[in-house]
Amino acid sequence: MLEARIVRAAAHSSTLLSIGIVCIVVSLGREQAGLEPEDKLHEDHAVEQLVDYNIGDATKCASRFFDIPCLSVVPLGESQQRQTVFEALELEDSRTIDFQYTYRHKVIFLTWRISPSYFVTLMTGCDGIDTSSDELMVRFSQCRPELHSDIAHILVDSKREVFGVRLHTSVERF
């Protein structure tokens, strides 16, 4: 079962049909019997071992999202399938929660909570999503979960090409 709800929508100008930012949180219904969602996450120390810097400090020092270091798992100027990226980082889909996506200037940011303290965000293009005539912004602005399930399923596809992989501690900050 796929559920979505709007958690934040901010527009560049007075109307949501203008260039804007929309964030959708999606629950993909991958519950494990007897476990709270947080109990299935990866361990913080395992995520911390993926990089040679302090993820919390990098997030706090960043004045914008792009100031957070980009992981080398996807070389600059290239893309990889999401599944390949998750495998390289030893992340399992079943051990993630709070999937959300943000559309900003023809780029979609895919974010998952991967541990109690950390999130991973991957960037992707709008392939497979019709953004003509402001359709995407109109659909997001209507705040009806059933309108978002088809988009979420496209975005979580393990074969989706992604780039710009970052680890961080907060999704609200940027």
Backbone as a ProteinNet text record, in pm:
[ID]
protein_1_A
[PRIMARY]
MLEARIVRAAAHSSTLLSIGIVCIVVSLGREQAGLEPEDKLHEDHAVEQLVDYNIGDATKCASRFFDIPCLSVVPLGESQQRQTVFEALELEDSRTIDFQYTYRHKVIFLTWRISPSYFVTLMTGCDGIDTSSDELMVRFSQCRPELHSDIAHILVDSKREVFGVRLHTSVERF
[TERTIARY]
84	0	88.1	54.2	135.2	55.6	114.5	49.8	142.1	89.4	172.9	102.6	180.4	119.8	215.7	161.6	242.5	291.1	421	472.6	523.5	556.9	604	587.4	533.9	528.1	554.5	655.9	688.8	712.1	658.7	673.4	766.1	832	922.9	846.5	726.7	644.3	508.5	410.1	281.7	199.7	230.8	151.7	237.7	180.1	253.8	286.1	221.6	252.1	382.5	437	567	675.4	798.8	909.6	905.6	907.6	892.9	953.8	925.2	977.4	858.9	854.4	748.9	812.3	771.6	827	713.9	728.2	628.3	691.2	622.6	668.5	581.6	644.8	574	604.6	502.2	518.9	495.5	595.8	587.2	530.1	489.8	423.3	511.6	639.4	729.8	749.4	639.6	650.3	701.1	778.2	824.7	746.3	699.4	616.1	686.5	615.6	666.1	771.1	809.4	913.1	855.1	900.2	871.1	957.6	916.7	996.5	1141.5	1163.6	1298.8	1387.3	1327	1403.4	1471.4	1426.8	1482.2	1591.4	1615.9	1713.2	1855.8	1943.4	2086	2139.3	2249.4	2310.9	2383.2	2379.8	2449.5	2597.8	2662.2	2807.7	2840.2	2751.7	2775.4	2769.5	2677.5	2666.5	2788	2830.4	2945.9	3073.3	3083	3201.7	3206	3098.6	3094.1	3173.8	3201.2	3269.5	3382.7	3474.2	3587.3	3570.2	3448	3418.2	3299.7	3275.3	3163.6	3037.5	2940.9	2819.6	2740.8	2732.9	2660.9	2724.6	2856.9	2927.1	2912	2920.8	2906.4	2767.3	2665.1	2528.5	2513.2	2564.3	2552.3	2626.5	2741.4	2823.2	2771.6	2687.7	2639.2	2534.7	2555.9	2455.6	2348.3	2379.4	2283.2	2315.2	2219.8	2233.9	2359.2	2391.3	2505.2	2640	2642.4	2766.3	2802.4	2708	2735.8	2816.4	2924.6	3007.1	2927.1	2954	2893.4	2980.1	2918.8	2995	3048.1	3163.3	3227.4	3169.8	3067.2	3006.4	2952.3	2912.8	2876.1	2971.1	3064.3	3160.9	3092.6	3154.9	3104	3078.9	2962.5	2926.6	2867.8	2856.3	2800.3	2675.1	2606.5	2492.4	2504.7	2436.1	2433.8	2289.8	2258.3	2127.1	2121.4	2004.2	1988.8	2030.3	1994.2	2029.6	2181.1	2255.5	2401.5	2457.6	2400.7	2444.3	2415.2	2294	2259.9	2352.2	2379.1	2468.5	2608.7	2659.6	2794	2801.8	2692.6	2688.6	2640.7	2610.9	2560	2430.5	2343.3	2212.2	2107.3	2015.8	1907.3	1776.8	1699.5	1569.6	1483.7	1484.3	1398	1439	1556.5	1603.8	1603.9	1515.1	1499.2	1353.6	1331.5	1195.3	1186.6	1068.3	1043.6	1094.3	1066.7	1104.4	1030.4	1102.2	1039.8	1110.9	1040.6	1104.5	1069.9	1165	1151.9	1182.4	1096.6	1114.8	1163.6	1276.9	1331.3	1403	1351.5	1416.2	1455.1	1359.4	1375.6	1468.2	1499.1	1574.7	1488.3	1489	1414.3	1515.8	1499	1585.8	1511.5	1570.1	1510.9	1579.4	1503.9	1562.5	1499.1	1583.6	1540.1	1609.5	1539.9	1606.7	1670.2	1802.2	1874	1922.5	1921.9	1960.4	1888.5	1897.3	1828.1	1869.3	1993.5	2043.4	2064.7	2067.3	2113.1	2013.3	2025.3	1947.4	2044.4	1998.2	2072.4	1982.7	2042.4	1970	2042.4	1965.9	2017.8	1942.2	2009.8	1946.1	1913.2	1804.6	1765.9	1693.9	1686	1613.1	1465.3	1391.1	1245.5	1203.9	1295.1	1264.1	1142.2	1049.8	932.2	819.6	839.3	736.9	707.7	581.7	542.8	532.3	627.1	627.1	580.2	530	484.2	360	341	224.3	207.5	316.7	314.7	236.2	217.7	138.5	189.1	320.8	376.4	342.6	360.2	331.6	182.1	98.1	-45.8	-84.6	-34.9	-69.4	-21.1	101.2	153.6	72.8	29	-40.7	-180.2	-234.8	-370.9	-379.3	-265.4	-260.6	-347.6	-353.8	-432.2	-338.6	-316.1	-218.9	-234.9	-358.3	-377.5	-317.8	-293.8	-233.1	-82.4	-21.9	122.9	177.9	93.8	143.3	216.1	166.8	232.1	370.1	384.6	513.6	610.1	565.1	652.2	704.1	618.4	662.8	769.7	758.6	860.4	991.3	982.6	1102.9	1180.3	1113	1184	1233.8	1210.2	1256.7	1407.1	1446.7	1588.4	1676.4	1618.4	1697	1701.4	1639	1638.9	1780.9	1818.2	1951.1	1956.7	2061.9	2077.7	2219.4	2238.5	2369.6	2365.1	2474.4	2474.9	2436	2499.5	2464.3	2525.1	2440.2	2486.7	2426.4	2504	2456.7	2442.9	2336.5	2312.7	2226.1	2210.6	2136.8	1998.4	1964.2	1836.3	1776.8	1644.1	1579.9	1509.9	1482.4	1411.3	1502.1	1629.1	1722	1737.3	1717.1	1747	1622.9
-118	0	123.8	216	335.9	453.8	525.5	642.1	760.6	872.8	991.9	1107.3	1199.5	1321.1	1436.4	1549.6	1668.7	1713.8	1737.4	1791.3	1933.2	1969.7	2106.6	2144.1	2260.1	2310.5	2460.1	2503.2	2645.2	2684.9	2793.8	2837.6	2957.6	2970.3	3081.8	3213	3209.8	3330.5	3299.9	3378.5	3369.2	3244.8	3176.2	3058.3	2933.9	2822	2696	2648.8	2706.2	2667.6	2728.9	2823.2	2880	2780.3	2812.2	2727.3	2718.6	2601.2	2588.1	2462.6	2440.3	2324.5	2250.3	2121.7	2040.3	1916.8	1881.9	1764.8	1670.2	1545.2	1443.1	1334	1293.2	1180.9	1062	949.9	831.9	715	644.9	521.8	407	322.8	217.2	86.4	82.9	-35.5	-157.9	-142.5	-256.6	-293.4	-296.7	-324.1	-465.3	-479.5	-611.7	-649.7	-772.3	-817.4	-795.3	-728.5	-711.6	-603.9	-533.7	-431.4	-292.8	-198.2	-58.5	-19	76.1	114.3	148.6	218.7	259	140.5	28	-89.7	-161	-137.6	-208.3	-128.9	-6.6	79	25.9	75.4	46.7	111.6	63.9	123	251.9	352.2	478.7	456.1	371.3	351.5	291.4	209.3	152.5	262.7	356.4	467.9	559.2	585.9	673.1	618.2	487.3	425.1	438.3	485.7	501.3	622.1	716.3	840.1	871	957.5	993.8	1132.3	1174.6	1302.1	1281.7	1378.4	1371.3	1421.3	1333.6	1366.5	1477.4	1470.9	1573.5	1709.8	1716.6	1844.6	1898.8	1810.4	1854	1912.6	1851.7	1902.2	2037.8	2048.1	2173.7	2288.8	2261.2	2365.7	2407.8	2326	2355	2465.5	2567.6	2673.9	2637.9	2541.5	2489.7	2342.9	2270.4	2125.8	2089.1	2166.5	2133	2153.4	2211.3	2223.1	2092.4	2001.1	1868.9	1789.8	1723.8	1649.1	1543.7	1535.1	1435.8	1309.6	1193.8	1069.2	1028.1	965.3	924.6	795.4	739.6	615.5	633.2	754.8	788.1	899.5	869	971	1094.3	1208.5	1335.1	1324.6	1367.9	1365.7	1234.1	1136.8	1006.2	978.7	871.2	824.3	673.2	621.9	477.6	439.6	312.6	266.8	274.9	310.3	323.1	195.3	82.4	-46.4	-60.1	-20.5	-27.1	62.8	181.5	275.3	217.3	167.7	109.3	-9.4	-92.9	-207.8	-161.4	-60.2	-8.5	49.1	107.3	164.1	62.2	-59.2	-166.3	-126.1	-61.3	-22.1	-117.3	-158.1	-246.5	-168.4	-181.6	-114.4	-145.1	-269.4	-311.3	-249.2	-185.6	-123.8	28.5	82.1	226.2	262.2	386.4	434.5	579.4	634.8	776.7	822.8	744.6	788.4	918.4	1011.9	1134.8	1183.8	1262.4	1319.4	1465.8	1538.6	1682.3	1716.9	1793.6	1837.5	1981.3	2006.8	2142.1	2166.2	2256.2	2297.7	2179.7	2093	1978.8	1869.2	1873.4	1766.4	1713.9	1582.7	1522.2	1467.6	1504.5	1458.1	1346.4	1227.8	1110.4	1092.6	1089.1	1081.3	968.7	893.1	788.3	808.4	776.1	763.9	625.4	620.9	493.3	446.4	534.4	498.3	594.7	572.4	664.1	810.9	835	972.8	1022.5	933.9	974.1	944.4	1028.9	1016.4	1004.9	943.4	945.8	1014.4	1102.2	1169.5	1145.9	1107.1	1085.7	1179.2	1228.9	1315.7	1232.9	1269.3	1201.1	1300.7	1265.6	1348.9	1317	1378	1359.9	1253.8	1165.1	1059.5	980	958.1	878.4	957	1086.5	1170.2	1286.3	1301.2	1407.9	1539	1627.8	1756.8	1870.6	1836.7	1940.9	2009.9	2131.8	2211.6	2216.9	2214.5	2224.3	2111	1998.3	1888.4	1841.7	1827.1	1777.4	1870.4	2000.3	2095.5	2099.5	2089.9	2089.9	1967.9	1851.4	1728.3	1732.6	1778.7	1786.7	1884.8	1993.8	2097.8	2054.7	1949.9	1908.3	1827.8	1791.1	1726.7	1602	1523.1	1400.3	1283.3	1196.7	1087.8	998.4	972.6	881.3	937	1066.4	1125.9	1105.3	1062.1	1053.3	910.8	810.3	673	630.9	671.3	632.7	696.6	819.8	886.9	821.1	792.9	731.1	596.3	516.5	385.5	400.3	500.7	525.8	566.7	650.8	705.2	604	507.7	409.5	290.1	288.3	179	159.6	37	7.5	32.2	37.4	60.8	208.8	293.5	437.5	493.2	573.2	634.9	751.5	752.4	855.9	911	1024	1088	1175.4	1243.4	1339.4	1280.5	1171.8	1101.1	1173.1	1201.6	1270	1206.1	1205.7	1162.1	1286.7	1291.5	1409.2	1372.8	1469	1442.7	1503.2	1587.8	1656.7	1673.6	1660.5	1689.8	1824.6	1875.4	2002.3	2122.6	2106.5	2219.5	2284.8	2212.9	2267	2288.7
0	0	0	-78.1	-90.5	-39	53.9	110.3	91	61.5	48	114.6	166.4	217.7	196.4	168.7	150	287.3	300.7	425.8	409.2	288.7	269.7	122.8	98.8	-37.2	-31	-99.2	-101	-245.2	-284.9	-423.5	-431.6	-545	-568.3	-577.5	-631.7	-636.7	-576.5	-606.3	-537.9	-572	-675.4	-711.7	-717.6	-676.8	-675.1	-815.6	-915.2	-1051.7	-1100.8	-1026.7	-1060.8	-1024	-1059.3	-1018.6	-866.8	-811.8	-667.4	-612.8	-488.6	-417.1	-358.9	-381.3	-324.6	-264.8	-145.1	-77.4	-42.5	-79.3	-54.3	32.6	139	219.9	183.8	160.3	115.2	207.4	248.5	324.6	227.5	211.6	110.3	162.8	289.6	341.6	349.2	389.5	400.8	548.1	623.2	765.2	789.1	896.5	937.8	1062.5	1068.6	1179.4	1313.3	1404	1539.6	1558.6	1454.7	1467.9	1444.7	1524.4	1497.2	1378	1295.6	1179	1213.9	1325.5	1362.8	1400	1441.1	1482.4	1366.8	1245.7	1130.6	1058.5	1101.6	1033.9	1046.7	960.3	971.2	1098.8	1148.5	1268	1230.3	1318.6	1293.3	1264.7	1344.5	1327.3	1191	1135.5	1002.3	896.1	910.8	816.7	830.5	952.7	977.1	913.8	902	842.9	690.5	629.9	484.4	436.6	527	489.1	586.6	544.5	630.2	692.1	708.5	773.5	867.2	953.2	1046.6	975.1	956.1	881.4	950.6	1082.6	1158.1	1143.2	1154.4	1138.9	997.2	898.6	758.7	734.5	794.6	778.5	847.2	969.8	1045.4	977.2	920.2	857.3	720.1	660.2	525.1	528.4	447.6	438.5	335.9	249.3	153.1	130.2	76.5	58.1	-21.1	-123.2	-208.9	-140.6	-20.9	56.9	127.1	136.9	195.4	93	136.5	40.3	-36	-164.1	-251.9	-245	-227.4	-217.8	-354.3	-354.9	-480.8	-538	-474.1	-522.9	-664.8	-700.2	-837.8	-881.2	-972	-1016.1	-1074.8	-1056.7	-1107.8	-1258.1	-1301	-1442	-1489.4	-1399.9	-1436.3	-1354.8	-1389.6	-1311.3	-1295	-1196.6	-1168.3	-1135.5	-1148.7	-1105.1	-952.4	-899.5	-754.5	-682.3	-736.9	-676.5	-663	-764	-761.3	-652.2	-637.2	-533.9	-395.3	-374.2	-244.5	-212.5	-311.3	-287.9	-251.9	-320.6	-291.7	-151	-103	32.2	136.5	90.4	176.7	246.9	170.6	221	164.7	250.9	209.6	210	102.1	94.4	216.8	259.2	369.9	503.3	507.4	631.6	621	537.9	524	553.9	596.3	620.3	572.9	581.6	556	419.5	315.5	181.3	150.3	94.3	47.2	-77	-154.9	-272.1	-284.6	-336	-352.4	-497.6	-557.5	-695.6	-691.4	-754.7	-755.8	-888.1	-967.2	-1091.9	-1181.4	-1209.7	-1299.9	-1248	-1119	-1053.6	-939.6	-920.2	-810.4	-710.5	-584.4	-476	-403.4	-401.8	-336.9	-202.2	-94	39.9	120.1	188.3	279.5	414.1	523.9	653.5	652.4	676.9	670.3	806.3	906	1042.8	1136.5	1268	1358.8	1341	1300.9	1289.6	1147.9	1048.2	915.7	803.2	699.3	576.7	460	351.3	225.6	123.4	43.1	-63.8	-194.5	-295.8	-430.4	-523.9	-623.2	-721.8	-845.9	-913	-1035.8	-1126.9	-1252	-1346.5	-1342.6	-1430.6	-1435.8	-1536.7	-1574.5	-1670.9	-1624.3	-1714.2	-1683.3	-1618.6	-1596.7	-1535.1	-1628.8	-1664.3	-1755.9	-1679.4	-1699.9	-1630.8	-1720.7	-1838.5	-1930.2	-1874.2	-1911.5	-1871.3	-1719.5	-1649.1	-1502.9	-1436.3	-1506.9	-1452.9	-1317.2	-1303.7	-1177.9	-1062.6	-1081.6	-974.9	-943.4	-1044.4	-1021.7	-939.9	-978.2	-906.3	-762.5	-740.6	-604.2	-520.3	-580.3	-504.3	-460.3	-519.5	-486.7	-357.5	-298.8	-166.5	-156.9	-261.6	-258.1	-282.2	-178.8	-188.4	-310.1	-352.4	-465.1	-593.6	-599.6	-717.8	-723.5	-614	-606.2	-613.6	-598.9	-591.6	-718.5	-834.8	-959.6	-969.9	-926.3	-930	-832.5	-710.7	-610.1	-658.2	-719.8	-769.5	-877.8	-961.2	-1063.5	-997.5	-895.6	-833.4	-749.6	-687.7	-604.7	-683.9	-812.7	-897.7	-878.7	-850.9	-824.5	-946.4	-1064.1	-1185.9	-1225.5	-1148.2	-1177.6	-1169.8	-1269	-1272.9	-1174.2	-1091.1	-989.1	-990.9	-925.8	-912.4	-787.7	-754	-644.1	-510.5	-467.9	-344.7	-224.1	-123.6	-2.8	122	230.2	362	447.3	527.9	612.3	731.6	823.5	946.6	951.3	859.8	866.9	728.1	718.9	592.1	596	714.7	726.6	703.3	718.7	718.7	580.9	475.8	342.4	260.7
[MASK]
++++++++++++++++++++++++++++++++++++++++++++++++++++++++++++++++++++++++++++++++++++++++++++++++++++++++++++++++++++++++++++++++++++++++++++++++++++++++++++++++++++++++++++++

